[in-house]
Amino acid sequence: MVVVVGAGFAGVEAAWALASRGVSVRLFEMRPVVQTPAHTTDFFAELVCSNSLKSNSDTSPAGQLKNEMRALGSVVLDIAAQHRVPGGEALCVDREAFGQAITQALSNHPLITIERSEFTPDACTAFLNSGQKVILATGPLTSPDLAAWLAQITGRANLYFYDAVSPTVDAASLNRDVVFAQSRYDKGEGDDYLNCPFDKEEYFAFVEALVAAERVPIRAFEAGGKRDATQDELEGPFLEKIKYFSGCTPIEAIAEKGPRSLAFGNFKPMGLTDPRSGRRPYAALQLRPENKEKTLYSLVACQNRLKWGEQKRVFQMVPGMEKAEFVRYGVIHRNTYVEAPKVLDPILQMTDVPNLFITGQLTGVEGYVESAAMGILTGLHVARLLNGQSIEQPPRSTAYGSLMAHLADDTPREFAPMNINWGLFPEIELKDKSLRREQKLQAAKAGLDDWLTRLSAGG
């Protein structure tokens, strides 16, 4: 028997993947006995935000990930297809019908036993001490006691309670006639950072648009979470009013203090020389590599609470980013996730806690589909371990392999959750963007075929 904790997208898929492979599951879900501030029903896999499961197109990164999930027997995508509603290219579902069907499917499975109660650290310790394998799939709203325990066993520096990250862009979409590579005062490697140089007029136009842009309202339950929270903060009530911790003040809040605040702070141009003029720019937005391949760059110190459409509009005013493609928008919100490169092994098991697996958004992926995908993979790995089969990792070329590469990437950086996007796939050296993406898809499809063959050969 395997214990799965949490019946969100990841927990549901992990339990189904195990049970479908003949492994008994004990699935814990605390709702409705203990409710969260974000959920309104007791359904499994409740959609608390959008009812969209992203693009269904075979030529998109999300579409390729879905194809890989379907090949592994995704229950979420199977039931989503049965309860699809019009949404253009996106896979959108009827929330209530989808939730009811997921809950019923798992409740009716003969190898899945459901317990509606809060899972405690003591219970987890007891299961682990008895030799049971435990999969934590508790997501961004992990209960305070369990989150505090996770912080204890991972080390507080490796567990995040607040997601305050800047937008991330595809490197290929930057205008390199304007953007230049240089570290301040030429320290470190010459291409450690890319720089977007503002002249005076461009800078003040950007600041004016930034301050006026529409923002995401603060939700009360988000306001108290933060990175490196103490146990008292985890266990206590969340604050009514958000208090931004050091280094994570939204960029628009800084700009409100005065039109030149960013030029003297986040965008200070000291130690930089614009090769076009040979002079220091009036201000500069810096970009930092997000992966070893340098196919993704994050906007340094640009965490914000702007709505996504507004982020695209405002940040495309930055010189050199006029056609920037955003693979992740900036956020400041309540979240819980581990620093995967430091605390998880290649099968998503805690490196220092044998038999304890982390899956879903807790691993450092983001989104319904990505969380569900991790649940399937974790369930697959654990089932193969218990059935005496070899572990077969997804090839690097696949969407699965690309997400796992993100979770294993130990590049010095502020680790942040990521959804599936073109920049995570292995780079293809072609100038034509459409051809490059087509080659990435073909490599992913070939990798999936190889993976499925190896899984089948392994029993």
N, C-alpha and C positions, 0 to 999 in steps of 0.2 A: 504494500500500500504506500502511496505517496500523498503527502499533505500539501494541498494548494490553498493559499491564503489570498482571498480577494476574488470576487466574481465579476470584475470588469472585463474589458476586452482581452487582456493578457491572461488572466486567470481562467476565463472560459475556454480559451484556445488551448492553454496548457493542460487543463483537465480533460478536454476532448481528445487531444493528441495522445495522452496517456491511455485513456479508456479505450480508444479505438485500436490501440496496440496491445490490449489485453491486460493493462495494469489497473488495479483498483485505486480509486481516488477518494480522498476525504476532503471535500471542498468547504472551506469556511467563508462565510459572508456575514458581516455584522449588521447590515441593513435588513429589516427595519428596526431591529432591537436597539442598535445604535446608529443614528442617522448622521449624515454629513451635511455641511451647509450648502453643498452644491447639488445634491441629489434630491429628487422629489418622489421617487417610486421605490419599490423593492425589487424591480426587475434586474436581472443580470445584464451586463453590458449596456447600462443606461447611457444614452447619448445626452450628456449634460450641456453641450454647446451646440454646434451645428449638427444637422442630420445628414451631412455629406461625408462619405468615405472616400473623398478625393476622386481624381480622374480615373475613368475606367478604360481610357484609351490604351491600346497595346503599345503605342509609341511614346508613352510617358513613363518616367521613373516609377510613379505610383502604380501605373498599369502593369508594368513588368513585375513589381513586387507582388501585386495581387495574383498574377499568373503563377508565380512561384508558390504563393500561399495555397492557391487552389490545388496545385500539384501535390501538396503535402496534406491535403484534406481539411482545409479551413471550414469550420462550422459557421463562423461569423459571415464569411462571404457567401456561403451556400444559403443561409437564411436571409441575408441581405438581398440576394437576387429574388427571393420569393416575395419580398415586401418592398420592392423598389417603387419609388414614386418619381415623376418627371423631374429631371435635374440637368438636362443637357448631357454633356459628356461625363458629368460626375455621377457617381453611384450614390444616390440619395435614397433614404428609407423612411417609411412610416414609423415614427419613434415608438409608439405604443405597441403596434403589431409586431415590430421587430423585437422589442424587449420581451414581450410575452412569449414569442416563439423561441427565443434563445433560452429563456428560463425553463420553459416546458421541455425543450430538447434535453437539457442537462438533467432536469429532475427525473426524466423518464429513462435515462441510461442506467442499465443494471449495475454497472461498475462504478457509478458515481454516487457517493453518499454526501448529502448536503447538511451542513450545520449552520444554523442562523444564530451566530454568537460572535462576540468580539474575540479575536485571537490575541492572546497575551504573550509577552516575552517568556513568562514561566512555562507556558504551554509549548512554545517553540523550543526552549531548552530541553524540556522533558522529551519531546519527540526526537530531537537530535541525539540526546543521550541514549535513547533506546535503539538507535541505528536507523531511524526513519529518515527519508529524504524529504525536505521541506522546500517548497517553491513559494517565495514571497512575490505576490503580484498586486500589492496594495496601492500602487499608484501615487499620484501627487498629493492626495489627501490621506496619506497613511496616518493612522490614529496616533495621538501624542505619545502614549506609552511605548508603542512599537517603534516609532521614529526615534525616541530617546534611546531605546535599546540598540537600534541600528547605529546611532551616532557613537555609542559606547564601543561597539565591537569593530567599527570601521575606523574610528578616530574621527573626531569632529571635523577636522580639516578635509575629510574625504566624503562628507555627507552635506548636501546642500538643502536648505529649507526655503530658499527664495531663488527664483530664476530671474536674474537681472543681467541680460545680455544684449549686445548690440546687433544690428542687422548684419547679415552675411550675404555676400554677393559672389557670383560666378566670375572668376578671374578673367575668363575669355570675353566678358561683356564690358570690360573697362577700356577706356580710350587711352591707349598707351602713348599717343602723341601729346597728351596733356599730363597724365599720371606719370610720376617718375619714382624710381627706386632710390632711397637713401635713408640711412639711420641718422638720427640727430648727431651732429658733429662727427659723422662718419664712424661712430662707434659700432662695434660688432661687425657682422657681415654687411656688405654694401647693399644687399637686397633684403635685409630683415624686414623693412617696411616699404610700403608704397605710399606716395603722398599726392593728395589732390590740392593744388595750390589755388587759393582765392586771390583775386585783386580786391580792392576796397569796395567797389560797387557790387561785385558778386557776393562778397561776404555779407554786407548789410541787407541785400535782397534775400539771401538765405535765412538770416536771423529773423527778419520780418515775417517770412512765411512760416518758419518754425514756431514762433510764438503764437501765431494766429491759427495754427493747424488744430483740427478736431482731435480730442483725446479720448481714450478708453476710460470710462468711469471706474473708480476704485470700488471693489467689492469688500464689504466689511470683514468677511472671513479671511481675506488675503492680507489684511493690513499688518498682522503681527508676525508672519513668518519671515525668517531671514537666514542667511548662511551663518553657520556656527552658532546657532541659537543655544542657549543654556537649557538644561532640563526644566528649570522653572518656567522659562518662556514657552517651551513646548507644551507643558502641562497646564499653563495658565490660560485664561481667556484671551482671544486675539483683540488687539487694540481697535478702538473705534476709528481712529484716524491713522493713516499710514505714516510711518516714520522711516525715512530712507536712511540706510546705514552707510557708513563711510565708503566712498568710491562709487556709489551706485545712484547718485542723484540723477533724475532724468535730465537729459540734455536740454529739453525745453524749459525746465525749471531753472536751470543755470542761466539760460538766455534771458529769462524774465528779469533777472537781477540787474541787467544793463546790457545794451546792445554790443558792448565790447567784451563782455564777460568771457565768451568762448575764445576770443582772440588772445586773451591773457591766460586762458586755462586750457580746456580740451584741445583747442585748435592753435595753440601758440606755435609760431613758425620758427622759433629759435633753433639755430644749428642746421637749417635747411636752405638749400639754394635751388631755385627753379632753373633748370638748364636752358629754358627758352629765353630767359632774360639775364641770367647770370646773377640775379639778385634774390634776396630773401623775399618770399611772398608775404602778402599782408596777413594771411592766416593760412592754415593747412590742416585738412582732415587726413589723418593717417589710417592706413589699412594694414592689418597684421595677418599673416598666413594662418589659416585654420586647420591645415593638414600638411603632411610631409610633402605631398605632391605639389603644393601651392596652387591648387585649382580653386580653392575657396579662400576668400579674405573677409575678415570681420572689420567693421568700422570702429576704430578704437574710441572707447569712452562715449559711445553714442547710444547707450541704453535709453529707452524712452517709453512713453505710454501713448503714443500717437496711434490712431487707427491705421490699419495696414495700407489702405489706399492713400492715406495722407503721407505715410512714410515714403512710399514710392514717389509720390509727387514732389515732396520736399527734398528728399535726398538725391533725386535726379537733377536738382538744381546745382549740385556740387560739381565743379569743373572736373571733367573726366569721367563722370558717372551719369552722363545724359541718357545712356542706353543700358544702364546697369540692370542686370537680372538678379532679383533678390531670391535667394533660396531659403532664407529665414528672415523674418522681420524681428525688430527689437521688441523685447517684452520686459516687464517688471511685474511679476505676479507670484503668488504662492505656488510652490512646487516642492517636491521631495525626490531626490535622485542621488545615486552614489557616483563617485568619481571612478567610473568603470575601469580605465586603464590601470589604476592602482589597486583596486580591490577585487576585481573579477578575473577568473581564468578564462580560457577560450571556450568553455562550455557554460559560461555565466554562473559558475559556482564561486562562492566567496573563497578567496585564496587562503584565508586564515580560519575559515569555519567549514570543515568538510561536511558535505551533505546539505548545506544551505545554499539554495539557488535564488538568484534575483532575476526577475523578468519584467517585461513591459516597460512602462515609462520610468520605473525605478532605475533601469539600467543606464538611461541617458539617451533614449530615443524619444521622439515627440510625435504625437498624433495617434488617433484611433487605430489606423491601419498598421503603423509601425509597431505600436504596442501589441496588437494582436499577432503580428508576425513574430515578435520575440517570444510570445507565449507558445506558439506552435513549435518554434525551434527548441525552446527549453524542454517542453514536453517530449519532443522527439529524442533529444539527447538522453534525458533521464530514462525514458522507456528502453532505449537501446542498451544503456548501462545495466538496467535490471534484467533485460532479456539476454544478456551475454553477447551482445552484438558490438561490432566495432563502431567507434564514433567517426562519422564522415562529415567533415566540415564543408560548408558551402564554398564553392570556388570564389576567389576574389572578384571575378568578373560579374558575378550575379548581384542582384539587388540585395539579397541577404548578405553576401560576402562584403558588399560595400558598407552596409550598416554595421556589420561586425568589425570592419576595419576602423570605422569611426570609434567604436567602443574600445578598441585596442590601441589606438593612436596615442602614444605617450609624448608627442611633441610638446615642448614647454608652452603652455597656454592656459587660459581659464577654461576648463572643460565645461561644455554646455550641451544641452540636449539638441538633437538634430533630427530632422525628418529626411526621408529619402529624396535625393535631388541629383541632378546630373554631375555636380562637382564631386560627389562621393564615389562615382564609378571610376575605374582606372582610366587615366588620360590616354587619349588617342591623338597622335601627332598628325593632325590634318587641319588646314586653315579653314576649310568650309565647315561652318558650325553644324549644318544639317547632316552633312556626311559623317562628321565626327560623332554625332549622336546616334546615327543609324549604325555605325560600327560598334558603338558601345552596347546598343540593344542586341545586335547580332552576337556579340561576345557573351552577353548575359544569357541569351537563349541557349547557346552552345554549352555554356557552363552549367546551366540548369539540367540539360540532357545528361551531361556527364555525371552530375551529382545524383540524379535519380537512378542512373545505372548503378552507381556505386552503392547507393542505399539498398537497391533491390538485390544486388549481389551479396550484400552483407547479411541477408536474411530478413 
